[in-house]
């Protein structure tokens, strides 16, 4: 068995890696796509293009505008003179926010009344709009607190401490940088895409070029055939994963806080399940085009229902149950737990159990399918 399996593996590696373009696709494309998408996929909102309509033009209004630019989140690109310009700037997406300071702003503050400041935002992107409005509210509230403290000092009133003072801390990602979330997730997505696509066309390619009959007349067994078709792609996936982890550390500063051995072991379980899906696709397809189209039909739901883009807890109950059949959902929990949190099996065992059950199910289905296809 070992000799036959060795010859099968040698054949697969030679067939897979003899083409320089194929080598570039296997080892280069996952890394390039991960880097490009990691820079593109970000929820960090900075350098918000902002216009200012200051109808007051006083020391207080200028102080408020300075507060907006001091934090680096708002970038004043236009100072407009009338309200008619606001609509044009927002319609043409020249700015994402407009700060409108009405006349009598400073006088209202000096009188002890509440001065209103309007912040208009482009609501086409609801998530970004909510973040921009949160930034603006925080800046205005901090400005108002300082103004109140100065007023109380002038009146000789000692400042009163707040009744409740929140003390917040974000574990695992203190600065709330989106790269710590997206980069590990992109590694999972790239592994899923390339392990599924490359493996699914493996047997179909044999069918198309007519070599499947030559393989079948040899004394090779079904288990040896399946291992010979999956192990080379698992090895190349591990190599690609290693390169992506190195790039994630060197470019984005992402470090694996947990056990590297546990990460690779559970990644092998993830890849094993992916190979089972790919073999099912391969056995059910007659051409490489059919296999690739079927793979793409599976890829999109798996990515969208994995918790990569949208939290699973926000999905309808029926969809949440459906995500349990998605191997990427469990692997993302494992990957984030080991890479970001540094936790082990005692915490990750539910995700490991789900991943193992899916891998066993997919491989068993592939085994049953091949008993009919290769007989």
Secondary structure, DSSP 8 states (H G I E B T S, - for coil): -HHHHHHHHHHHHHHHHSSHHHHIIIIIIHHHHHHHHHHH------SEEEEEEESS-SHHHHHHHHHHHHTSSEEEEEE-SSTHHHHHHHHTTS-SEEEEE-TTHHHHHHTTS---EEEEE-TTSHHHHHHHHHHHHHHHHHHHHHHHHHHHHHTT------S-------SS-TT--THHHHHHHHHHHHHHHHHHHHHHHHHHHHHHHT-HHHHHTSS--HHHHHHHHHHHHHHHHHHHHHHHHHHHHHHH-----S-HHHHHHHHHHHHHHHHHHHHHHHHH-SSHHHHHHHHHHHHHHHHHTTTSSS-GGGS-HHHHHHGGG-HHHHHHHHHHIIIII---HHHHHHHHHHHHHHHHHHHHHHHHHHHHH--
